[in-house]
Amino acid sequence: MKVRKNKIEIILNKSLTYFLPLVDTQVNFKYIHLLRNTYLNNGEEGEEFCVLYEWSANPQYTAWEKELMENHLYIGHEDYDSLVLYKFRLSKNMKDARTLFVNGKYSMFSDEHKTAIDNFLKRKGASNGAKIMKILARDEGLRIKMNETLGVKIDPNDELSSKPDMYNENFINFCSETKFKIEQFLNESENDGKES
């Protein structure tokens, strides 16, 4: 009998802050304390958005999961031991926002997108919400402070945060699978000395 074990490395990325809130306006993500990360894709062609959750057998969670799977943007999911990767297609507005996000054009996000980020960060209880909103507004005070702190001169026309690292936005880069035969774990007396 073959068994598989998944190893998921979680490195938080920018889509968790800058893109998830926009998708949330149509999907309504709950159980934020079980949300582990988000990704712009899963190594497949096309534009999708993925959220990685720690699965729960709690009946309230499973009821919400059923609602999630009935959402018009839901594509499918993949199970990784105790984690689940839920996948969603993007609406036209989300695709446009994704292009801005990938290019690091945070200040060009729509007002709806910026409001979604602000609301989500407040709901999540994020301590850096005010700074994120200043980044979105390309706040002059923050730019001056960054110039002083970093010892650089940031042009007033430049964004106040770097582009997302697209390697970190691809789930497949952080998932590895180990396959083994159950016989490998039996002691010699149980295995009659046979090699697997």
C-alpha positions in Angstrom: 0.0 0.0 0.0 1.3 3.4 -1.0 1.0 6.4 1.3 1.7 10.1 0.6 2.6 12.9 2.9 2.6 16.6 1.9 5.0 19.2 3.1 3.8 22.7 2.8 6.2 25.6 3.5 4.3 28.7 4.4 6.0 32.0 3.5 3.6 34.9 3.8 3.3 37.0 0.7 1.9 40.3 -0.6 -1.4 38.9 -2.0 -2.5 38.1 1.5 -2.6 41.8 2.2 -3.1 43.5 -1.1 -5.3 41.0 -3.1 -7.2 38.7 -0.8 -9.5 41.6 0.5 -10.7 42.3 -3.1 -11.7 38.7 -3.6 -13.2 38.6 -0.2 -15.8 41.2 -1.3 -17.4 38.5 -3.4 -16.4 35.3 -1.6 -16.7 36.3 2.1 -13.8 34.5 3.7 -14.4 33.5 7.3 -12.4 31.7 9.9 -9.5 34.0 9.3 -7.6 32.4 12.2 -7.4 29.2 10.1 -6.2 31.1 6.9 -2.6 30.2 6.3 -1.7 32.0 3.1 -2.9 33.1 -0.4 -1.5 32.6 -3.9 -2.0 34.1 -7.3 -1.8 30.6 -8.9 -1.1 27.0 -8.3 1.4 26.3 -11.1 -1.3 26.1 -13.7 -1.9 28.3 -16.7 -4.5 31.0 -16.3 -5.5 33.5 -13.7 -6.9 32.1 -10.5 -6.6 33.0 -6.8 -5.9 30.4 -4.2 -6.4 30.5 -0.4 -4.8 27.9 1.9 -6.7 27.0 5.0 -6.1 24.7 7.9 -9.2 22.4 7.6 -11.6 22.0 10.6 -14.1 19.4 11.3 -16.2 21.9 13.2 -19.7 21.8 11.9 -19.8 25.6 11.5 -16.6 25.5 9.4 -17.9 22.6 7.2 -21.2 24.6 6.7 -19.2 27.6 5.6 -17.0 25.4 3.4 -20.2 24.2 1.6 -21.2 27.9 1.0 -17.7 28.6 -0.2 -17.9 25.8 -2.7 -21.2 27.1 -4.1 -19.7 30.6 -4.8 -19.9 31.5 -8.4 -16.1 32.1 -8.5 -15.2 28.7 -6.9 -13.2 26.5 -9.2 -12.2 23.6 -7.0 -10.0 22.6 -4.1 -7.0 20.3 -3.3 -6.4 18.5 0.0 -3.0 18.5 1.5 -3.2 16.5 4.8 -4.7 19.0 7.3 -4.6 21.9 4.8 -7.0 22.7 1.9 -6.2 24.9 -1.1 -9.4 26.5 -2.4 -9.2 27.9 -5.9 -11.2 30.8 -7.4 -11.6 32.3 -10.9 -11.2 36.1 -11.2 -13.9 38.5 -12.4 -12.9 41.1 -15.0 -12.4 43.7 -12.3 -10.2 41.3 -10.3 -8.1 40.5 -13.4 -7.5 44.3 -13.9 -6.6 44.6 -10.2 -4.3 41.6 -10.5 -2.4 43.3 -13.3 -1.9 46.4 -11.1 -0.9 44.3 -8.2 1.7 42.2 -10.1 3.2 45.4 -11.4 3.4 46.9 -7.9 1.0 49.8 -8.8 -0.7 49.8 -5.4 -1.7 53.5 -5.5 -3.6 52.9 -8.7 -6.0 50.4 -7.1 -9.6 51.4 -7.4 -11.3 53.1 -4.5 -13.3 49.9 -4.0 -10.2 47.8 -3.8 -8.5 50.2 -1.3 -11.7 50.2 0.8 -11.8 46.4 0.7 -8.2 46.3 2.0 -8.9 48.8 4.8 -12.1 46.9 5.9 -10.3 43.5 5.7 -7.3 44.7 7.7 -9.6 46.1 10.4 -11.7 42.9 10.5 -8.5 40.9 10.9 -7.2 43.2 13.6 -4.0 43.9 11.7 -1.6 46.2 13.5 -0.1 47.6 10.2 -3.4 48.8 8.7 -2.6 52.5 8.9 0.8 52.0 7.2 -0.7 49.8 4.4 -3.3 52.6 3.7 -0.5 55.1 3.5 1.3 52.9 1.0 -1.9 52.7 -1.1 -2.2 56.5 -0.9 1.5 57.0 -1.7 1.5 59.2 1.4 4.1 62.0 1.3 4.8 61.7 5.1 5.6 58.0 4.8 7.8 58.6 1.8 9.8 61.2 3.7 10.1 58.9 6.7 11.2 56.0 4.5 13.8 58.3 2.9 15.2 59.2 6.3 15.1 55.6 7.7 16.5 53.9 4.7 19.0 56.6 3.7 17.6 56.8 0.1 15.6 59.2 -2.0 12.3 57.7 -3.2 10.9 59.6 -6.1 7.5 61.1 -5.3 6.1 59.3 -8.4 7.4 55.9 -7.1 5.3 53.4 -5.2 6.1 52.9 -1.5 6.3 49.2 -1.6 8.1 46.8 -3.9 6.3 44.6 -6.5 5.3 41.1 -5.2 7.8 38.3 -5.6 6.0 36.1 -8.1 7.9 33.0 -6.9 6.2 33.5 -3.5 2.8 33.9 -5.2 2.9 30.4 -6.7 1.7 27.7 -4.4 3.5 24.9 -6.3 6.8 26.4 -5.2 6.0 25.6 -1.5 4.5 22.1 -1.8 6.4 18.9 -1.9 5.0 15.4 -1.7 6.7 12.3 -0.3 5.4 8.9 -1.4 6.3 5.7 0.5 5.2 2.2 0.9 3.7 1.1 4.2 6.0 -1.9 4.2 8.9 0.5 4.7 7.7 1.1 8.2 7.1 -2.5 9.2 9.8 -4.1 11.3 11.6 -7.1 9.8 9.5 -9.7 11.7 6.3 -8.2 10.3 7.8 -7.9 6.9 9.4 -11.4 7.0 12.7 -9.8 6.0 11.5 -8.9 2.6 12.7 -5.7 1.0 10.2 -3.3 -0.4 
